[in-house]
Amino acid sequence: MRRSSNSGMSYLDWRHSIGTRLNTSIITLFTCYFLAMAASTYSLYEQFLSFNALSTNHFERVMTAAELTRDAELIASEVFESLVGVDRSNGQRSNNSENLIQIYQSVRDRLSNPTSPFDVKQLSIIDQWQTPYFNSLERFNQQLENEYQLKSALLLRIDSLFEQLNTLEQQLPLLATQTDTRFTLHALSALSYCATSLRAERPGQLAQLHNAIKDHQAKLNALSPSSETLRQLRNPINELTQQILTERGPTLKSERATLSSARETRVLAQKITSATFNYYQALKQITREEIETHQKQVITTLITLSLITLFMVIMTVVVIFYIKHHVLERLHLLYSAVNARMDGKEVRIPTQGRDEISILGHAFDQFAKARYAAEDQLKTAHAETEKANNDLKLANEQLHNLSQTDALTQIPNRRFFDQYLAREWNRACRHNNFLSLIMVDIDWFKAYNDHYGHPEGDACLQQVAQTLSSHLRREGECVARYGGEEFSIILPNTSREQATEYAELLRQAITQLEIPHPYGQVTISLGVATTNQPDKLSIEALIAQADQALYHAKNEGRNRVMTSDSGQPL
Ligand SMILES: Nc1nc2c(ncn2[C@@H]2O[C@H](COP(=O)(O)OP(=O)(O)OP(=O)(O)O)[C@@H](O)[C@H]2O)c(=O)[nH]1
């Protein structure tokens, strides 16, 4: 990127080019924007992944673990309820346990995809207790079932006998025998103790009840009721009491075994509950830590995005400042300077720097300087031309004067005389004024020349000419060298008398010079001619009249003034 130039203009180096800098700035800015967007998008994507992992891997697992803990607790509660609750003797406990176990299993299955070694370990601890627990629970339920089967058959028989005895008791007044009444009372007592023994749990209590049963059974068998119905009841009662006496012991053992099984189940329930609760607590702790980590990530991301945004704002401001300060303001400055220069004002054009604007300024500065130099040259040329014209005019004037001036005496020559006389002649004609003419001739000048030499003759001529010239009195009067040693004086608006008088004055002035002459001193002879009607006379005629008068002055002895009066109306 190099631009050639004329007359010392600067080269544009790409390192100092505004275009290069602007392109670099804009590309850098866009790259920063792109990187910032990429970083923001990546951060948001990371946040999304982190939050997704948090919600699916942790929150959901924590909730499932809590649910598993609750299910384990429910099962344990069910065991306790089965053991001590009023439903111990009904047959629904097995179904309840199975349902709870199924629910527990389904919840456990939702945790079957461990996400970390920690999960694997915790779940293995839970599973370690799970199988023994459920086996124990099954055994417990089986014990309860067996117990229920045993006790329910006995209770049914007790209830049946109670029913029959109750019926007989209501008939007792009709029997009216004391034996029958005592029989019935012993039978009821024996049955009551039998029923009570079924609920007795301590061996001592059971032994007391068995003694009471035996006592009433013996008293019962010792009596002989009159009622055939009562007698028929003796055998079933004996069989039942005998069965109670022989089977209640094993039943109690079975109940103790059930209780033992319940305790074992309860312990296992506590183990699995504790394991699931620990797992739940551990997951909760991990989730809390994950949330804190996620919060830190969010804060870090926010700070990073804020810094990136701040950086982008600073970069944008820097680029805008650069464009404003280094481009727009300088362009405006250059524009103002160029405008001022165009208006002819002397302002400095900014040229510092080596970029495009500086080169433009420099180029315009060069252009303006060249223009000013050309204008100066033109002015100088104008001045020189004017001076040359003036010199020429002066030379012309000098030439003109020279052409109208006598070289020796420096007074007007014959050419000037002719022109001047013609002008004054016309003026006199227009105004009908007097016009007088005096012809002057130095007397015996040949003798002077011969005696003193030509140079002295010239000096004499000069002295006489200057004397005549210095005696001119009015504007418009003119003295000229007519030729040789002869002079002529034009006197506008001058009458004959005035002209004659003036001629006499001139003659005396020359005489007073007292220029030595071989015949005494230099003198002059003067011939005066005047006209007041030039339109009726010619110039040549007036000159001839003056010449004629001069001739007469010569003839009359020289050094005198003669006036022409021939052919001239006065
Ligand atoms: N030194 C000098 N002499 C001049 C010049 N022009 C004319 N003469 C001389 O003037 C003399 C004129 O002489 P003439 O015509 O004979 O007249 P004159 O001697 O003056 O006699 P009158 O005119 O009759 O009095 C001549 O000798 C010329 O050479 C001049 O420019 N310089």
The ligand as a Tripos MOL2 file, in Angstrom:
@<TRIPOS>MOLECULE
LIG
   32    34     1     0     0
SMALL
NO_CHARGES

@<TRIPOS>ATOM
      1 N1         29.8080   76.7780  -32.3690 N.pl3     1 LIG1
      2 C1         28.7680   76.6450  -33.1400 C.ar      1 LIG1
      3 N2         28.5840   77.3540  -34.1710 N.ar      1 LIG1
      4 C2         27.4910   77.2890  -34.9630 C.ar      1 LIG1
      5 C3         26.4730   76.3780  -34.6540 C.ar      1 LIG1
      6 N3         25.4480   76.5150  -35.5810 N.ar      1 LIG1
      7 C4         25.9070   77.4650  -36.4390 C.ar      1 LIG1
      8 N4         27.0830   77.9460  -36.1020 N.ar      1 LIG1
      9 C5         27.8670   78.9400  -36.6870 C.3       1 LIG1
     10 O1         27.2180   80.1720  -36.7450 O.3       1 LIG1
     11 C6         27.7550   80.9340  -37.8170 C.3       1 LIG1
     12 C7         26.7650   81.7220  -38.5220 C.3       1 LIG1
     13 O2         27.3340   82.5660  -39.2390 O.3       1 LIG1
     14 P1         26.6280   83.4630  -40.2990 P.3       1 LIG1
     15 O3         25.3930   82.8500  -40.8720 O.co2     1 LIG1
     16 O4         27.5650   83.7890  -41.3900 O.co2     1 LIG1
     17 O5         26.2100   84.7600  -39.5510 O.3       1 LIG1
     18 P2         27.0450   85.6720  -38.5640 P.3       1 LIG1
     19 O6         28.4210   85.3830  -38.6230 O.co2     1 LIG1
     20 O7         26.4420   85.4280  -37.2760 O.co2     1 LIG1
     21 O8         26.6880   87.0470  -38.9990 O.3       1 LIG1
     22 P3         25.3300   87.7330  -38.8540 P.3       1 LIG1
     23 O9         24.3230   86.7640  -38.6120 O.co2     1 LIG1
     24 O10        25.0860   88.4640  -40.1470 O.co2     1 LIG1
     25 O11        25.4880   88.6870  -37.7570 O.co2     1 LIG1
     26 C8         28.4490   79.9230  -38.6940 C.3       1 LIG1
     27 O12        29.8370   80.1630  -38.7090 O.3       1 LIG1
     28 C9         28.1110   78.5990  -38.0950 C.3       1 LIG1
     29 O13        29.1850   77.7240  -38.2420 O.3       1 LIG1
     30 C10        26.6350   75.5690  -33.5040 C.ar      1 LIG1
     31 O14        25.8470   74.7820  -33.1550 O.2       1 LIG1
     32 N5         27.7860   75.7730  -32.8050 N.ar      1 LIG1
@<TRIPOS>BOND
     1     1     2 1
     2     2     3 ar
     3     2    32 ar
     4     3     4 ar
     5     4     5 ar
     6     4     8 ar
     7     5     6 ar
     8     5    30 ar
     9     6     7 ar
    10     7     8 ar
    11     8     9 1
    12     9    10 1
    13     9    28 1
    14    10    11 1
    15    11    12 1
    16    11    26 1
    17    12    13 1
    18    13    14 1
    19    14    15 2
    20    14    16 1
    21    14    17 1
    22    17    18 1
    23    18    19 2
    24    18    20 1
    25    18    21 1
    26    21    22 1
    27    22    23 2
    28    22    24 1
    29    22    25 1
    30    26    27 1
    31    26    28 1
    32    28    29 1
    33    30    31 2
    34    30    32 ar
@<TRIPOS>SUBSTRUCTURE
     1 LIG1         1 GROUP 0 **** ****
